[in-house]
Amino acid sequence: VQLQACGGGLVQAGGTLSLSCAASGTIWRPNVMGWYRQAPGKQREVVATISEGGTTNYADSVKGRFTISRDNAKNEVYLHMSSLKPEDTAVYYCNWRRLGSSANYWGKGTLVTVSS
């Protein structure tokens, strides 16, 4: 599975930004797609995940501000980020994993910078 993410950039605090990620290759099912992030000097952390059935999970720090969605027909996952804060600054990684197996893939990451 190859993952191609795009949509990062620079935004002011309080602004909005959307990320998208397309998966290609052999797409096994069922699977979960998600977004993780890694800020400078910190470990990578989960931001949000979504199953094929639409079940979502969010980190407490982004609940109410970020929305994850996916298009199963296109094998794409999206992250709409609003009310952005400087602490949201990080490299955001798209993730795809097959349920019930060790198959787990990462995109290259896209930088999101929120200025105060």
N, C-alpha and C positions, 0 to 999 in steps of 0.2 A: 504494500500500500504506500503510495506517495501522497504527501500532503503539501498543498501550496496555499499559503496564507497571504493575505494582503489587507491593506486598509490602515496600517499604523500611521503615525505622524505626530505632529505637534498641535496641541490644543490648549486653550486657556482653562483655568479652573472654572468649573461650572458648565463647561461645554459638553458637547456630545461627539462621539466617534463610533464608527462601526467597523468591525472586522469580519472578514469572510475567509473561509477555508474550503478548498475543494479536495476531495479524496479521489484518487484514481488507482487503477490496478485491479487486483482481485479483491473484491469487497465481500468478505465473509459476513454472514449474519447468524445470530444477532450481534449487534455491536453498539458501542457507546462512543459518542464523540464529545469532545470537550475543549475547554481553554484553560491553560495554566499560565502562570507568569512568574518571572524571576526579576526581582529588583536588585540593583547593585549591592553586593555584599550579603545578600540573603539567599535562602534556599528557594527552589522552585515550589510554588504552591498552587493548589487547584483554585480556579476562579469559578467555573461552572461546567456542568456536564449535562448531557441530554441523551436519553435512550432513543431507539427507533420509535418506540411507542409514545415519545414525548415527555417522559418523566424527567424532570429537571432537578438539579441540586446546585445550590449556590454557596459560596463562601459567605460567612456572616458579614464580612466587610463590604460586600457588593450587593447584598440583598436590597431590593427596592430601587437600585440604580442601574443594574445591568440586566439584560435580557438575552438569554440564549435561545436559539431556534435552529431548526434544520430542515433541509429539503431532502427527503430520502430518495426521491427519484433522481436528483442531481448529485447525491452523495456530498452535500455541502452543509456546512455548519456556520452559523453567524453569531456574532456577539455585538449587541447594541449597548453602548455604554453612555450613560447620561450622568449629569451632576458630577463630572469627573473631579477628582481631587489630586493634588500633587503626589500624594502617597500611592496613587494608581500608576505612577510612572514605573515602567518595567518593560522587559521584553516579553511579549505574549506568544505562547506556543499553542498551536493546534495539536490535538491528540486524538488518535483513533485506536480503539482496542476492541478485540473480539471477546465477547463474553464466554467464559468457560475455557479459555485458552490463554497462553502466554503471549499471544500476538498483540503487540503494542507498538504503535508507530508515532513519531513526532515530526511536525513540520519544522522548518528552519527558524521560525520566530520572526516576529515583527515588532519594532520598537514603538511604544506609545510613551510620549512625553507630555506631561501636564504641567504647565507653567502657572505659578501663583500670581 
